[in-house]
Amino acid sequence: MEETKTTGKRLTKKQIWIFALGQLGWSTLSGIIGAWLVTFYLPTTTDIEAGATQFIHPGLVIGGFLTILGLITALSRIFDAVTDPLIASLSDRSKNKRGRRIPFMQYSAIPLAIVTVLLFWAPVNEISALNIVWISVFVILFYLFMTMYCTPYNALISEFGKTQEDRMAISTAISLTFFGGTLLAYTPFVFAGVLRGMGASFAMSYRIMFIILAAIAAVCMLLPTFLLKERDFVDTVPSNANMFKSLAATFKNKDFDVFVGSDIMYWVGLTLFQTGLPFFVKVSMQIDESFTMYFLGGMTVLSACFYPFVTKLVKKFGKKKLVIAGFLGLACAYVITALCNIPAIGGTAIAYVFGVLIVIIAAFPMALLGIIPQSIVADIAEAEGIVTGENREGMFFAARTFAMKFGQSLAMLLFTSLAIIGATQDASSNDITATKLGMTWVAITAIVFCILGAVVLFFYKEKKIMKIIAKETDKDFMVAIEAEKDPGEATVEATSEETKDEAVKEEK
């Protein structure tokens, strides 16, 4: 195998974890929005009885199927769809002497933290049109600053990951910090209640927690920008393509198109499960809602226990096979989830057993799917750079982020439509009237999307990509795919007999 020269130094293990702190920060802020925006602004009857304030009109008041907050979020996603490629293009083309990525991250970290807090500080303590304007503005600002930080940050995964070993280590570290940030975002479930016990109002108890979490997140996001000097590790030529040409060129990459198609299926399936977990616990299992946190926490901890083994498995089986296995493993977990809706299970000891089974079965697939896909995007982006001479890592990760957001949005639409099958939804209420039948259809839909994700990914040509980017230090990772045959490949030749130039020529 021909050794390829890399530019810049490699990150040490300590520096990899410094880099991963950035993900801990932004995932905490993202988790706050994901977990609390709806809860705070669309309080349930129980929350209102506990002192929650209604800041905007409740219920499905937009066309009888959409809330005001849902409309605001949907419109902000359209704005987000434009800013993702715009920020990616600006970052890819940047000629800043400190690097193409770090300056964007540094300038956006504090505004992102401040905007996250202000989003929950509606100015009028009752239903008001001014609150709608306030929420609309700050939701858009949140997604703008989030994109300004995350798109350049994700591009560094490819640029800092000089070898497959480094790339897997970075992907593992940021996956762990992502889970850590998500769990931090759920801490108001406990501590907001403590603050209310000390005399804080319902709204202020959450605002205090959001201030604390945002401060922690801001520090975490800034540390990599001050402690890591991008130019010491990355020496790439800025892209000259404008946003539209860069985006078009990105989606002309057939291997990336296959990956994105599969990735959308993953995010739909995962979001259906995460959104539906409280309803699976309450409606399907008919046990106390507090078990949602126990199951989620148990799944996260158990999944993290598998992380140290993922890199070793990639060396033995390759990335594509393991991601496909992850899809099928999640599908099995969703089968158990669907079975929870059998009448004899709800509210019995068997329900707890089923809950534990779901945690155990889903943990390993979550580890695979939490680490490997990021590394695959980095592989494709690097291969594209070698073939075309254009370093557009930012655009590839922006496109992947858009796929994630599209999948999550589609999942939310599917969930709210499927969960209420068999029930009459009160259009004036914020509570979703989920039924066992509806939750069965949610689980079945998640199974279908996971299987589709595995089928689509089968057409990803892993061997071709790896031949283009392979370095001498990657030989252990090449063993697993040397004898593999990509879809549509007529003959199989040992990778050791192929040169990088031949692989690049084939790709062109």
Stockholm file with secondary structure:
# STOCKHOLM 1.0

chainA/1-508         MEETKTTGKRLTKKQIWIFALGQLGWSTLSGIIGAWLVTFYLPTTTDIEAGATQFIHPGLVIGGFLTILGLITALSRIFDAVTDPLIASLSDRSKNKRGRRIPFMQYSAIPLAIVTVLLFWAPVNEISALNIVWISVFVILFYLFMTMYCTPYNALISEFGKTQEDRMAISTAISLTFFGGTLLAYTPFVFAGVLRGMGASFAMSYRIMFIILAAIAAVCMLLPTFLLKERDFVDTVPSNANMFKSLAATFKNKDFDVFVGSDIMYWVGLTLFQTGLPFFVKVSMQIDESFTMYFLGGMTVLSACFYPFVTKLVKKFGKKKLVIAGFLGLACAYVITALCNIPAIGGTAIAYVFGVLIVIIAAFPMALLGIIPQSIVADIAEAEGIVTGENREGMFFAARTFAMKFGQSLAMLLFTSLAIIGATQDASSNDITATKLGMTWVAITAIVFCILGAVVLFFYKEKKIMKIIAKETDKDFMVAIEAEKDPGEATVEATSEETKDEAVKEEK
#=GR chainA/1-508 SS CCCCCCCSCCCCHHHHHHHHHHHHHHHHHHHHHHHHHHHHHSCCHHHHHTTCCCCSCCSSCBTTTBCHHHHHHHHHHHHHHHHHHHHHHHHHHCCCTTCSSHHHHHHHHHHHHHHHHHTTCCSSSSSCHHHHHHHHHHHHHHHHHHHHHHHHHHHHHHHHCCSHHHHHHHHHHHHHHHHHHHHHHTTHHHHHHHHHHTTCCHHHHHHHHHHHHHHHHHHHHHHHHHHCCHHHHCCCCCCCCCHHHHHHHHHTCHHHHHHHHHHHHHHHHHHHHHHHHHHIIIIISCCCTTHHHHHHHHHHHHHHHHHHHHHHHHHHHCHHHHHHHHHHHHHHHHHHHHHTTSTTTTTSHHHHHHHHHHHHHHHHHHHHHHHHHHHHHHHHHHHHHHHHSCCCHHHHHHHHHHHHHHHHHHHHHHHHHHTTTTSCCCTTCSSCCCCHHHHHHHHHHHHHHHHHHHHHHTTCCHHHHHHHHCCGGGHHHHGGGTTCCCTTCSCCCCGGGCCHHHHHHHHC
#=GC SS_cons         CCCCCCCSCCCCHHHHHHHHHHHHHHHHHHHHHHHHHHHHHSCCHHHHHTTCCCCSCCSSCBTTTBCHHHHHHHHHHHHHHHHHHHHHHHHHHCCCTTCSSHHHHHHHHHHHHHHHHHTTCCSSSSSCHHHHHHHHHHHHHHHHHHHHHHHHHHHHHHHHCCSHHHHHHHHHHHHHHHHHHHHHHTTHHHHHHHHHHTTCCHHHHHHHHHHHHHHHHHHHHHHHHHHCCHHHHCCCCCCCCCHHHHHHHHHTCHHHHHHHHHHHHHHHHHHHHHHHHHHIIIIISCCCTTHHHHHHHHHHHHHHHHHHHHHHHHHHHCHHHHHHHHHHHHHHHHHHHHHTTSTTTTTSHHHHHHHHHHHHHHHHHHHHHHHHHHHHHHHHHHHHHHHHSCCCHHHHHHHHHHHHHHHHHHHHHHHHHHTTTTSCCCTTCSSCCCCHHHHHHHHHHHHHHHHHHHHHHTTCCHHHHHHHHCCGGGHHHHGGGTTCCCTTCSCCCCGGGCCHHHHHHHHC
//
